Amino acid sequence: MLSAHLQQWSVVQAVRESGLGLDDILTAYLDLSGCAAHLEVQEYLDGLRMLPVRERDLLTQAVNELLDCADSAVAGAHYSDDDAAPFAAYVDHLPQLTLPTDGYDDGIPTVGDNHISNDEFL
């Protein structure tokens, strides 16, 4: 399973590289039955908030569908795990994530992630 923060990074990179607009992303996400509010999605894409896994995967799907419809050369965003992808074709075309094995810490929350208090990191 991909960590929440790596999945977020993957989505943010795909959005930045492709130039997809927030309104298009939000419309596609809501069409997939996403239930996070506009501000929550914006903050997630800005790295200021974490979304629950279901919402992250729906947002990932929305971004990947928009990239597919635009016939974009940008690599798609990664799902929380391969089983979360509704179509195997999306997973098959995602680049391999290669992470360093020397102590990479993906447990540090994004700014504004209030699931863990700052005291836990001092």
Phi, psi and omega in degrees: 000133179284137180294155180302320184287324176291323177296317178300314179302318180299316179294313181300317179297317179297319180293314181297315182293327184272337183076018178301142180271150181301318182298318178294318179297314182296318179298313179296320180296314179293326176297335178270010180077027174293146184237006175286147180287161179310311182296322179296318178294315179300315180294324176298313181291338176271358180078020184258351185212150174253143177253157174299157186303319180300315182291323177298316181292324176294320178293320175300315179298317180300313180297314181296322177294319178296319177297319180295315180296327180276359183052043183285147176274356180289136177296144181287176179269151182271144177275168179298325171201167185298332180289342181282340181284125182289336181231125182301333182300324179294314181295320182296336183260003179278140177292151178291131174275121178248118183248146177295148181263004186259054171091025175300128183248103178264013181270356179281126185288157174291161177301132178087357178284108185265018176285337181228133181283155178296331181300333181290343183256001181268000000 
